[in-house]
């Protein structure tokens, strides 16, 4: 038997104090299997020990919320007896170590979180953060991550319909790969994870267990160093074709009355799935490790319990349903094995080769896991922007910005994703939000992912508000009524007070925005320790990145709006006011190399009023194109609409009364939209009745030019070359 030394405890990511707590909880020294189980269940990735205290403060309820945080995914009512089920999760560390498999298995894991609750997955999204494009590793990381996402999603037959990609030097040593899945289910056929019924059989289905992914959850809860690439064995290997079989087999069994509880084997594999099922049901669990299907010889209980091999599920069945369930899974050529039973007493008991190799109470593993109130310091508010720059050549600055890493077209990325499989995608990648029809109905789901990390770094609270508000705007811009949020909270080391201050500040802002917008958070994930230890002993932390996934509902998918200009001679209007805020703007960074000042303030009352106005205008057919204004400001939004429609514009913006042109054209003030209309009088009347600021900006034109105030102009072809050229040039030879 392996002696548990302080070195072994440290290798398992446990502090001496936590080890002492384990000994006190079970009344003796743990053996290696028990230590491994505690180590993964008490990891940040599984226990949320540094974040639980603050996550409890977030708003999670609304009349349309069927299931909030605590299950595999969030569930909302979308009418007609149907529910949308969705969640976002991280696969950051694995994707840095092995980008293809890290990203691919991230997609596979989030798919399982959704279909384990009874939903058929209908859409995938992602939120990616990379370091400097000229960093020596970045092309390799970008190519691998994008190929992994596309490879898995395309093969499993779920469309990848959108996402976002940012670049910043803070991600040089720790990229972020966040994956989101949305599914649709019958509202009265939702499956949960609580195991019940003493004596009920516990069954293992899916792929066999291997040695890949062992200590994956622990690795995901530690920062990087120069030896991180040696951790490749902790990265799982995915098989999307098996996942497709698993989806169909699970949904077929779910159509019967056989399942009592179901849980996917994600982070911490068989350990977390069995512990969570037993804990949620208030029961105990006994597993016979000799019966676990293994694909490698001589696997130990320690390896079986900690493996994160993919495409596996754990179920509790009703007695007598085993043979029927087995026949379904064998038909789909998947493993099926009864490996244990539900017990009384609240213990996890594992047997192997006739011996008990684990006997520990479940309470300390889950509900009584450590919860830390980490000390934190608030991020100082940034000083006002001084020496505010102006633009000497507006169109040259626009061209430079549109071709920059911040704003360049992501077409190279999303063309590798099958966004049309399933034939329900109404709006493909490239717009404000994806729109996916609910099959067999007139309804559609709007889906978006958003976050502006530079705002969160400068002012975490305002940045947290803005991340929520931008998803609200993007959903409103396609005509979807925002219903609920999932999130993936990516931060650095929470044991550093300044980092914990970023976390607390962002969550306070998110909570404030969700309450003001009636837009609850129903699921999510926390990814901490996203930083890299450098050779000199210092650490490079990522920007605070609370990625937000928003889901909304359209009653009629045919009334969804898109950002593309539709025809010549339509009137262009600005919804909202323009205080001309340049702090933390793309213009400031890309044109002047400065990351300074506060981010733009977020007026949540205006966000709600303007969003409601835009959605009403879309529903009433008053507008032909809609685009929210975010990165790059007003002129960038107009350029994106022109490029999307292949249509120019004659702009007259003198009336906006800017203190300088750059602030007017490139300021990133919030709560604003650009719309076009063929009935300006009706739109003005509606705006006046609702007290909405509406400013005329000009007209669309079909001559391939954007002109500004009769002085400046640029050809769309030239702008398109800059906008579309960045990624193909950067990634030449990688596709």
C-alpha positions in Angstrom: 0.0 0.0 0.0 1.3 3.5 -0.9 2.3 5.6 2.1 0.7 9.0 2.0 3.5 11.5 2.4 3.4 15.3 2.4 4.9 15.1 -1.1 2.1 12.9 -2.4 -0.5 15.2 -0.7 1.1 18.2 -2.5 1.2 16.4 -5.8 -2.6 16.0 -5.5 -3.1 19.7 -5.2 -4.1 19.6 -1.5 -2.7 21.9 1.2 -1.6 20.5 4.5 -4.6 22.1 6.2 -6.9 20.4 3.7 -5.2 17.1 4.3 -5.8 17.4 8.0 -9.4 18.2 7.3 -9.7 15.0 5.3 -8.2 12.9 8.1 -10.6 14.5 10.6 -13.6 13.9 8.3 -13.0 10.2 7.8 -11.3 9.5 11.2 -8.2 8.0 9.8 -5.5 8.4 7.2 -6.9 8.0 3.7 -5.4 5.4 1.3 -4.3 6.5 -2.2 -7.6 5.9 -3.8 -9.4 7.9 -1.2 -6.8 10.7 -1.4 -7.3 10.9 -5.2 -11.0 11.1 -4.8 -10.8 13.9 -2.3 -8.2 15.7 -4.4 -10.4 16.0 -7.5 -13.6 16.7 -5.6 -11.9 19.4 -3.6 -10.2 20.9 -6.7 -11.3 24.4 -7.8 -12.7 22.8 -10.9 -15.1 20.6 -9.0 -15.7 22.3 -5.6 -15.7 26.0 -6.5 -14.1 26.5 -3.1 -12.8 30.0 -3.8 -15.9 31.1 -5.7 -19.0 29.5 -4.1 -19.4 32.2 -1.6 -19.7 34.9 -4.2 -21.7 32.8 -6.8 -24.5 32.5 -4.3 -25.1 36.3 -4.7 -26.1 36.0 -8.4 -29.7 36.2 -9.4 -30.9 32.8 -10.7 -34.7 32.8 -10.7 -37.5 34.0 -13.0 -40.9 32.6 -13.8 -39.5 31.0 -17.0 -36.5 29.4 -15.2 -37.2 25.6 -14.8 -33.8 24.7 -13.3 -31.0 27.1 -12.3 -27.4 26.4 -11.2 -26.6 23.1 -9.5 -27.5 20.6 -12.3 -25.6 19.8 -15.5 -27.1 22.7 -17.3 -29.7 25.4 -16.9 -33.3 25.0 -18.1 -35.7 27.6 -19.3 -39.3 27.5 -20.5 -39.7 28.5 -24.2 -43.4 27.9 -24.5 -45.5 25.2 -26.1 -44.3 22.6 -23.6 -40.7 23.0 -24.7 -37.5 24.0 -22.8 -34.1 25.2 -23.8 -31.2 23.7 -21.9 -27.8 25.3 -22.1 -24.4 25.8 -20.4 -20.9 27.1 -21.1 -17.7 25.5 -19.7 -14.0 26.0 -20.0 -11.2 23.7 -21.4 -8.4 26.2 -21.1 -5.4 24.4 -19.7 -5.9 21.2 -21.9 -6.2 23.4 -25.0 -2.9 25.1 -24.3 -1.2 21.8 -23.7 -2.8 19.9 -26.7 -4.9 22.4 -28.7 -6.8 20.0 -31.0 -7.8 17.4 -28.3 -8.3 20.0 -25.6 -10.7 22.0 -27.7 -12.4 18.9 -29.2 -13.1 17.3 -25.8 -14.3 20.7 -24.5 -17.0 20.5 -27.1 -17.8 16.9 -26.3 -18.0 17.6 -22.6 -20.5 20.5 -22.9 -22.6 18.5 -25.3 -22.9 15.8 -22.7 -23.9 18.3 -20.0 -26.9 19.2 -22.2 -28.1 15.9 -23.6 -27.7 14.2 -20.2 -30.7 16.3 -19.1 -32.9 15.0 -22.0 -32.2 17.7 -24.6 -31.2 17.2 -28.2 -28.3 19.6 -28.8 -29.2 22.1 -31.5 -26.3 24.5 -31.5 -22.7 25.0 -30.3 -21.0 28.3 -29.6 -17.5 29.2 -28.3 -15.5 32.1 -26.8 -11.8 32.0 -27.6 -8.9 34.1 -26.3 -5.4 34.0 -27.7 -2.2 35.9 -27.1 -0.3 38.1 -29.5 -0.7 36.9 -33.1 3.0 37.2 -33.6 3.8 35.0 -30.5 5.8 32.0 -31.7 3.2 29.5 -30.4 0.1 31.3 -31.4 -0.4 30.1 -34.9 -0.1 26.5 -33.7 -2.6 27.1 -30.9 -5.1 28.9 -33.1 -5.0 26.2 -35.8 -5.3 23.4 -33.3 -8.2 24.9 -31.3 -10.2 25.9 -34.3 -9.7 22.5 -36.0 -10.6 20.7 -32.7 -13.8 22.6 -32.3 -14.8 22.1 -35.9 -13.7 18.5 -36.1 -15.7 17.4 -33.1 -18.8 19.5 -33.7 -18.9 18.7 -37.4 -18.6 15.0 -36.9 -21.1 14.8 -34.1 -23.6 16.6 -36.3 -24.4 19.7 -34.1 -24.0 23.1 -35.9 -21.4 25.5 -34.5 -23.3 28.8 -35.1 -21.1 31.5 -33.7 -18.8 32.8 -31.0 -16.1 35.3 -30.4 -12.3 35.5 -30.6 -10.1 38.0 -28.9 -6.3 38.6 -28.8 -4.2 40.1 -26.1 -0.7 39.6 -24.8 -2.1 38.6 -21.4 -3.1 35.2 -23.0 0.3 34.5 -24.4 0.9 31.7 -21.9 -2.7 30.7 -21.1 -5.3 30.7 -23.8 -9.0 30.4 -23.1 -11.3 28.0 -24.8 -14.9 28.2 -23.6 -17.5 26.0 -25.2 -21.3 26.4 -25.1 -24.1 24.1 -26.1 -27.9 24.8 -26.4 -30.4 22.0 -26.6 -34.2 21.6 -26.8 -36.3 19.2 -24.8 -39.9 18.6 -23.8 -40.4 20.6 -20.6 -42.0 17.6 -18.9 -39.2 15.2 -19.8 -36.2 16.8 -18.1 -33.7 14.4 -16.5 -31.8 15.2 -13.3 -28.8 13.7 -11.5 -30.2 12.8 -8.0 -29.8 9.1 -7.4 -32.7 7.6 -5.4 -34.1 4.2 -4.5 -31.9 2.0 -2.3 -30.9 -1.1 -4.3 -31.4 0.5 -7.7 -28.8 -0.5 -10.2 -26.0 1.9 -11.2 -25.0 1.4 -14.8 -22.0 2.6 -16.8 -22.6 3.3 -20.5 -20.5 4.7 -23.5 -16.8 4.2 -24.1 -14.4 2.2 -22.1 -12.2 3.8 -19.5 -8.6 4.5 -20.3 -5.7 6.3 -18.6 -6.2 9.6 -20.5 -7.2 12.6 -18.5 -6.1 11.3 -15.1 -5.7 14.3 -12.8 -7.4 16.5 -15.4 -9.5 18.4 -12.9 -6.5 18.9 -10.6 -4.4 20.2 -13.5 -7.2 22.6 -14.5 -7.0 24.0 -10.9 -3.3 25.0 -11.0 -1.4 27.6 -12.9 1.1 26.9 -15.6 4.9 26.9 -15.5 7.7 26.0 -17.9 7.0 22.3 -17.5 3.3 22.5 -18.4 3.6 20.7 -21.8 4.7 17.6 -19.9 1.1 17.4 -18.7 -0.1 16.0 -22.0 -1.3 12.7 -20.4 -3.9 14.8 -18.4 -5.6 15.8 -21.7 -8.5 13.7 -22.7 -8.9 12.2 -26.2 -12.3 12.5 -27.9 -14.2 10.5 -30.4 -17.1 12.5 -31.8 -18.6 9.5 -33.7 -18.9 7.6 -30.4 -20.5 10.8 -28.9 -23.1 10.8 -31.6 -24.0 7.2 -30.9 -24.1 8.1 -27.2 -26.5 10.9 -27.8 -28.9 8.7 -29.8 -28.7 5.8 -27.3 -29.4 8.1 -24.3 -32.3 9.9 -26.0 -33.8 6.5 -27.0 -33.6 5.2 -23.4 -35.0 8.5 -22.2 -38.1 7.9 -24.2 -38.8 5.0 -21.9 -39.5 5.1 -18.1 -36.2 3.3 -17.2 -34.0 6.2 -15.9 -34.1 7.4 -12.3 -31.0 9.6 -12.6 -28.3 10.3 -15.1 -25.0 12.1 -15.0 -22.2 12.6 -17.5 -18.6 11.7 -16.6 -16.9 15.0 -17.1 -14.2 16.6 -14.9 -13.1 13.9 -12.4 -14.9 11.3 -14.4 -16.4 8.4 -12.5 -15.6 10.1 -9.2 -17.6 13.3 -9.8 -20.5 11.6 -11.5 -21.0 9.1 -8.8 -20.4 11.5 -5.9 -22.8 14.1 -7.4 -25.5 11.6 -8.1 -25.4 10.2 -4.6 -25.1 13.6 -2.9 -27.9 15.1 -4.8 -30.2 12.2 -3.9 -29.0 12.0 -0.3 -28.0 8.4 -0.6 -24.9 6.2 -0.6 -23.3 4.4 -3.5 -21.4 1.1 -3.9 -19.3 0.4 -7.0 -17.6 -2.8 -8.0 -14.5 -1.7 -9.8 -14.0 -5.1 -11.4 -17.0 -4.4 -13.5 -15.9 -1.0 -15.0 -15.3 -1.5 -18.7 -11.6 -0.7 -19.3 -9.6 -0.4 -22.5 -6.2 -0.8 -21.0 -4.7 -3.7 -19.1 -4.1 -3.6 -15.3 -6.0 -0.5 -14.5 -6.2 0.2 -10.8 -9.2 1.6 -8.9 -7.3 4.9 -8.5 -6.9 5.2 -12.3 -10.5 4.2 -13.0 -12.0 6.7 -10.6 -9.8 9.6 -11.8 -9.7 8.9 -15.5 -11.4 11.5 -17.7 -11.9 9.3 -20.7 -14.6 10.8 -22.9 -18.1 9.7 -24.1 -19.2 8.1 -20.9 -22.3 8.3 -18.7 -23.5 7.0 -15.4 -27.1 6.1 -14.7 -29.4 4.9 -12.0 -32.1 2.6 -13.5 -35.3 1.3 -12.2 -35.0 -2.4 -11.1 -35.7 -4.8 -13.9 -34.9 -2.3 -16.7 -31.3 -3.4 -17.1 -31.9 -5.8 -20.0 -34.0 -3.4 -22.0 -31.4 -0.6 -21.5 -28.5 -3.0 -22.3 -30.2 -3.9 -25.6 -30.4 -0.2 -26.6 -26.8 0.5 -25.9 -25.6 -2.7 -27.6 -27.6 -1.8 -30.6 -25.7 1.5 -30.8 -22.4 -0.5 -30.3 -21.7 1.1 -26.9 -20.5 -0.5 -23.6 -23.1 -1.2 -21.0 -22.3 -2.6 -17.5 -24.1 -2.7 -14.2 -21.3 -1.6 -11.9 -23.0 -1.0 -8.5 -26.1 0.0 -6.6 -27.6 2.8 -4.6 -27.2 2.2 -0.8 -28.2 3.7 2.5 -25.7 5.4 4.9 -24.3 8.2 2.8 -21.0 6.5 2.0 -19.0 5.8 -1.1 -17.8 2.3 -1.0 -15.6 0.8 -3.7 -14.6 -2.8 -4.0 -11.9 -4.4 -6.2 -10.7 -8.0 -6.4 -12.7 -8.9 -3.3 -11.4 -6.1 -1.1 -12.8 -2.7 -0.1 -10.5 -0.1 -1.5 -12.5 3.0 -0.5 -15.0 3.7 2.2 -15.6 7.4 2.8 -18.6 9.6 3.8 -20.0 11.6 0.9 -20.8 14.7 2.9 -17.1 15.9 3.2 -16.6 15.2 -0.5 -19.3 17.5 -1.8 -21.6 19.6 0.4 -19.0 20.0 3.2 -16.1 20.6 0.8 -13.9 23.6 1.7 -15.4 27.1 1.1 -12.9 29.9 1.3 -13.6 33.6 1.8 -10.4 34.7 0.1 -9.1 38.2 1.0 -9.5 40.7 -1.8 -8.7 44.2 -2.7 -10.9 46.3 -5.0 -9.4 47.3 -8.3 -8.6 51.1 -8.2 -10.8 53.0 -10.6 -8.7 54.2 -13.5 -7.9 57.8 -13.9 -9.8 59.7 -16.6 -8.3 59.6 -20.1 -5.9 62.5 -20.6 -4.5 63.7 -23.8 -7.4 62.4 -25.8 -6.2 61.8 -29.3 -8.1 62.8 -32.4 -8.1 61.2 -35.9 -6.0 62.9 -38.5 -7.3 60.6 -41.3 -10.6 59.0 -40.4 -10.7 56.5 -43.3 -7.1 55.4 -42.8 -7.8 54.8 -39.1 -11.0 52.9 -40.0 -9.1 50.7 -42.5 -6.3 50.0 -39.9 -8.9 49.1 -37.2 -11.0 46.9 -39.5 -7.8 44.9 -40.4 -6.5 44.7 -36.8 -6.7 41.5 -34.7 -9.4 43.2 -32.6 -11.9 43.7 -35.4 -10.8 41.6 -38.5 -13.2 39.2 -40.0 -13.3 35.8 -38.2 -14.4 34.1 -41.5 -11.3 31.9 -41.5 -12.4 30.5 -38.2 -16.1 29.9 -38.8 -15.8 28.6 -42.3 -14.2 25.5 -40.7 -17.4 25.0 -38.7 -20.5 23.3 -40.2 -23.1 25.9 -39.2 -25.9 24.4 -41.3 -26.1 20.8 -40.2 -29.6 20.1 -39.0 -31.1 22.6 -41.4 -32.4 24.9 -38.6 -29.8 27.7 -38.6 -31.5 30.9 -39.6 -28.5 33.2 -39.1 -25.0 31.9 -39.5 -21.8 33.2 -37.8 -20.8 36.8 -38.5 -23.8 38.6 -37.1 -24.7 40.0 -33.7 -26.2 36.7 -32.5 -26.9 33.3 -34.0 -30.6 32.4 -34.7 -31.6 28.7 -34.7 -35.1 27.6 -35.5 -36.8 25.3 -33.0 -37.6 22.4 -35.3 -41.2 22.1 -36.4 -42.2 25.5 -34.9 -42.2 29.1 -35.9 -40.0 29.9 -32.9 -36.2 30.4 -32.8 -33.5 30.8 -30.2 -31.1 33.7 -30.3 -27.7 32.7 -29.0 -24.6 34.9 -28.3 -21.3 34.9 -26.4 -19.7 38.1 -25.3 -17.2 39.7 -22.9 -14.8 42.7 -23.1 -11.9 41.7 -20.9 -10.0 45.0 -21.3 -13.1 46.7 -19.7 -13.1 44.1 -16.9 -9.4 44.7 -16.2 -9.8 48.5 -16.0 -13.0 48.4 -13.9 -14.2 44.9 -13.0 -17.7 46.0 -11.8 -18.4 48.1 -14.9 -16.8 45.4 -17.1 -19.1 42.7 -15.5 -22.1 44.9 -16.2 -21.1 45.5 -19.8 -20.5 41.8 -20.5 -24.1 41.0 -19.5 -25.4 44.1 -21.3 -23.7 43.3 -24.6 -25.3 39.9 -24.8 -28.6 41.6 -24.1 -28.0 44.0 -27.0 -26.8 41.3 -29.4 -29.9 39.2 -28.7 -32.2 42.3 -29.0 -30.4 43.2 -32.3 -31.7 40.0 -34.0 -35.2 40.4 -32.4 -34.8 37.8 -29.6 -36.2 38.5 -26.2 -33.3 37.9 -23.8 -34.3 35.2 -21.3 -31.3 33.9 -19.4 -27.5 33.7 -19.1 -24.8 31.1 -18.7 -21.3 32.0 -18.0 -17.7 30.9 -17.9 -15.7 32.9 -15.3 -12.1 32.8 -16.3 -9.7 34.4 -13.8 -6.1 34.0 -12.6 -4.9 32.9 -9.1 -7.6 33.6 -6.5 -5.1 33.5 -3.7 -3.8 36.8 -4.9 -6.0 39.6 -3.4 -5.9 41.7 -6.5 -7.2 38.8 -8.6 -9.9 37.9 -6.1 -10.9 41.6 -6.2 -11.3 41.3 -10.0 -13.5 38.3 -9.5 -15.7 39.9 -6.8 -16.0 43.1 -8.8 -17.0 41.4 -12.0 -19.7 39.3 -10.3 -21.1 42.3 -8.6 -21.5 44.0 -11.9 -22.9 40.9 -13.5 -25.5 40.5 -10.7 -26.5 44.2 -11.0 -27.0 43.9 -14.7 -29.0 40.7 -14.5 -31.3 42.1 -12.0 -31.9 45.3 -13.9 -32.5 43.5 -17.2 -34.6 40.6 -15.7 -32.1 38.3 -17.2 -31.1 35.5 -14.7 -28.0 33.3 -14.6 -29.1 29.7 -14.8 -25.8 27.8 -15.3 -22.1 28.4 -15.5 -18.5 27.4 -14.8 -15.5 28.9 -13.0 -12.0 28.5 -14.3 -9.3 29.9 -12.0 -5.5 29.8 -11.9 -5.3 31.0 -15.5 -1.8 32.4 -15.3 1.7 31.3 -16.1 4.7 31.3 -13.8 7.7 32.9 -15.5 11.3 32.0 -15.2 12.0 35.0 -13.0 9.4 33.8 -10.5 6.7 36.3 -11.4 3.3 35.4 -12.9 1.6 36.5 -16.0 -2.2 36.6 -15.4 -4.9 36.6 -18.0 -7.3 39.6 -18.2 -10.4 38.9 -16.0 -12.7 37.3 -18.6 -16.2 36.5 -17.4 -17.5 35.1 -20.7 -21.3 35.4 -21.0 -23.5 33.2 -23.0 -27.0 34.7 -23.6 -30.1 32.9 -24.9 -33.3 34.6 -26.1 -36.5 33.7 -27.9 -38.1 34.8 -31.1 -41.8 33.9 -31.6 -41.4 34.0 -35.3 -38.0 33.2 -36.8 -38.9 34.8 -40.1 -39.0 38.2 -38.4 -35.4 38.0 -37.2 -33.2 41.0 -38.1 -29.6 40.9 -39.4 -26.9 43.5 -39.6 -26.5 43.7 -43.4 -27.7 46.7 -45.3 -30.5 45.5 -47.5 -31.0 48.1 -50.3 -30.0 51.5 -51.5 -31.6 54.7 -50.4 -32.7 53.4 -47.0 -32.4 55.8 -44.0 -29.8 55.1 -41.4 -30.5 56.0 -37.7 -28.6 55.9 -34.4 -30.6 54.6 -31.5 -29.2 56.1 -28.3 -27.0 59.0 -27.4 -23.2 59.4 -27.9 -21.3 60.9 -25.0 -18.1 60.0 -27.0 -16.2 57.7 -24.7 -12.7 56.8 -25.9 -11.2 55.1 -22.7 -10.2 51.5 -23.3 -11.4 51.7 -26.9 -10.1 49.7 -29.8 -9.2 53.0 -31.5 -7.0 54.0 -28.6 -5.2 50.6 -28.6 -4.9 49.8 -32.3 -4.2 53.3 -33.7 -2.3 54.8 -30.7 -1.0 51.8 -28.9 -2.5 52.9 -25.6 -4.6 50.9 -23.1 -5.8 53.6 -20.8 -8.7 55.3 -19.1 -12.0 53.9 -17.7 -14.3 51.7 -19.8 -17.5 53.3 -21.0 -20.2 53.4 -18.2 -23.2 51.1 -18.6 -26.6 52.7 -18.0 -28.8 49.6 -17.4 -32.1 51.5 -17.6 -31.1 52.7 -21.1 -30.0 49.2 -22.1 -33.4 47.8 -21.2 -35.4 50.7 -22.8 -33.3 50.7 -26.0 -33.4 46.9 -26.3 -37.2 46.8 -25.9 -37.6 49.6 -28.5 -35.4 47.8 -31.0 -37.1 44.4 -30.5 -40.5 46.1 -31.0 -39.3 47.8 -34.1 -38.1 44.5 -35.5 -41.3 42.8 -34.7 -43.4 45.5 -36.3 -41.3 45.5 -39.4 -40.1 49.1 -38.9 -36.4 48.4 -39.5 -34.6 46.4 -42.2 -31.2 46.1 -40.6 -30.0 46.3 -37.0 -26.5 46.2 -35.5 -25.4 47.0 -31.9 -22.5 49.3 -31.4 -19.6 47.8 -29.4 -15.9 47.4 -30.2 -14.7 50.1 -32.5 -17.7 52.4 -32.1 -20.1 54.0 -34.5 -18.1 54.1 -37.7 -17.0 50.5 -37.3 -20.6 49.3 -36.8 -21.6 51.2 -40.0 -18.7 49.6 -41.9 -19.6 46.1 -40.7 -23.2 46.7 -41.9 -21.9 47.9 -45.3 -19.6 45.0 -45.8 -22.2 42.5 -44.7 -24.6 43.8 -47.3 -22.2 44.8 -50.0 -23.8 48.2 -49.9 -22.2 51.6 -49.3 -23.4 54.6 -47.2 -23.5 58.4 -47.5 -23.0 59.5 -43.9 -23.6 62.9 -42.4 -22.6 63.0 -38.7 -21.8 66.7 -38.1 -25.0 67.0 -36.0 -23.6 64.6 -33.4 -21.6 67.6 -31.9 -18.4 65.7 -30.9 -15.6 67.4 -29.0 -13.4 65.6 -31.5 -14.1 63.3 -34.5 -12.4 60.3 -33.1 -14.5 60.3 -30.0 -17.7 60.6 -32.1 -16.7 58.0 -34.7 -14.8 55.5 -32.6 -16.0 56.0 -29.0 -17.5 52.9 -27.5 -20.5 54.3 -25.6 -23.0 51.6 -24.6 -26.7 51.1 -25.1 -26.6 52.0 -28.8 -27.7 50.5 -32.1 -27.6 51.4 -35.8 -30.8 50.7 -37.7 -32.0 51.2 -41.3 -35.5 51.7 -42.4 -37.7 52.4 -45.4 -40.3 54.2 -43.3 -38.4 56.9 -41.3 -41.6 58.7 -40.3 -43.0 55.6 -38.6 -39.7 54.9 -36.8 -39.4 58.5 -35.6 -43.0 58.4 -34.3 -42.4 55.2 -32.4 -39.1 56.6 -30.9 -40.9 59.8 -29.9 -43.7 57.9 -28.2 -41.2 55.8 -26.2 -38.8 58.6 -25.4 -36.0 57.1 -27.3 -33.1 59.2 -28.7 -33.0 58.7 -32.5 -30.5 60.5 -34.7 -30.4 60.4 -38.5 -27.0 59.3 -39.8 -27.4 59.2 -43.6 -28.6 56.8 -46.3 -27.5 53.5 -47.8 -26.1 53.6 -51.4 -25.1 51.1 -54.0 -21.9 52.6 -55.4 -19.5 50.7 -53.2 -18.3 53.7 -51.2 -18.7 54.9 -47.7 -18.5 58.7 -47.6 -18.5 60.9 -44.5 -19.7 64.5 -44.4 -19.0 65.0 -48.0 -15.2 65.0 -47.4 -13.8 61.5 -46.6 -14.5 58.3 -48.4 -13.3 54.8 -48.7 -14.2 52.0 -51.2 -15.8 48.9 -49.8 -13.3 46.7 -51.8 -10.4 48.4 -50.0 -12.1 48.0 -46.6 -13.0 44.4 -47.3 -9.4 43.5 -48.3 -8.2 44.8 -44.9 -11.0 43.2 -43.0 -10.8 39.8 -44.6 -7.0 39.7 -45.0 -5.8 39.4 -41.4 -6.6 35.7 -40.6 -5.6 34.2 -44.0 -2.3 36.1 -43.9 -1.7 35.1 -40.2 -2.7 31.4 -40.8 -1.2 30.9 -44.2 -0.3 27.2 -44.6 -2.2 26.1 -41.5 -5.5 25.1 -43.2 
